């Protein structure tokens, strides 16, 4: 709905909200505006949901990559710790 149409609809909406009666043409225009705003709202919600799903998919992919990296680093740490002498392990608090 363009700005001018919305402003016209809004004036009708204010009258309805105050309990005023609308003429037949005004009522028809008001009803069309209500349907248009509802359609726009549904479209916006659909778009937001799609964007949220896309963002979630991207975050899940990033999480998977970070989890793989964490596992690789854990393996490297374990390998390095296995090479430590007993005395160094005790000093670092590494269990053998």
C-alpha positions in Angstrom: 0.0 0.0 0.0 1.5 3.3 -1.0 1.8 6.2 1.5 -1.2 8.2 0.1 -3.5 5.3 0.2 -2.4 4.4 3.7 -3.0 7.9 5.0 -6.5 7.8 3.5 -7.1 4.4 5.0 -5.7 5.6 8.4 -8.3 8.4 8.5 -11.0 5.9 7.9 -9.5 3.6 10.6 -9.5 6.4 13.1 -13.2 7.0 12.5 -13.9 3.3 12.8 -11.9 3.2 16.1 -14.0 6.1 17.4 -17.2 4.2 16.6 -18.2 6.4 13.7 -20.1 4.9 10.8 -18.7 4.9 7.4 -20.6 5.3 4.1 -20.8 2.4 1.8 -17.9 3.6 -0.4 -15.8 4.5 2.6 -16.6 1.1 4.2 -15.6 -0.7 1.0 -12.3 1.3 0.8 -11.6 0.6 4.5 -12.2 -3.2 4.0 -9.9 -3.3 1.0 -7.2 -1.4 3.0 -7.6 -3.9 5.9 -7.2 -6.9 3.5 -4.2 -5.2 1.8 -2.5 -4.5 5.1 -3.1 -8.1 6.3 -1.6 -9.4 3.1 1.4 -7.2 3.4 1.9 -8.3 7.0 1.7 -12.0 6.0 4.2 -11.4 3.2 6.5 -9.7 5.7 6.2 -12.5 8.2 6.9 -15.0 5.4 10.0 -13.1 4.3 11.2 -12.8 7.9 10.7 -16.5 8.4 12.7 -17.3 5.2 15.5 -15.0 6.3 15.6 -16.5 9.7 15.8 -20.1 8.3 18.6 -19.0 6.0 20.5 -17.4 8.9 19.9 -20.5 11.0 21.3 -22.7 8.2 24.4 -20.5 8.0 24.9 -20.6 11.7 24.6 -24.4 11.8 27.2 -24.7 9.0 29.5 -22.4 11.0 28.9 -24.4 14.1 29.8 -27.7 12.3 33.0 -26.1 11.0 33.9 -24.9 14.4 33.2 -28.2 16.0 35.4 -30.0 13.4 38.2 -27.4 14.2 37.7 -28.0 17.9 38.1 -31.8 17.5 41.2 -31.3 15.4 42.7 -29.0 18.0 41.8 -31.5 20.8 43.6 -34.2 18.8 46.7 -32.0 18.4 46.7 -31.2 22.1 46.4 -34.9 23.0 49.2 -35.7 20.7 51.5 -33.0 22.1 50.6 -33.9 25.7 51.4 -37.6 25.0 55.0 -36.5 24.2 55.5 -34.7 27.5 57.8 -36.2 30.1 56.1 -37.3 33.3 57.6 -34.4 35.3 56.4 -31.8 32.8 52.9 -33.4 32.8 52.7 -33.1 36.6 53.8 -29.5 36.4 51.2 -28.6 33.8 48.5 -30.7 35.5 48.1 -33.0 32.4 46.8 -36.4 33.1 48.7 -39.2 31.4 
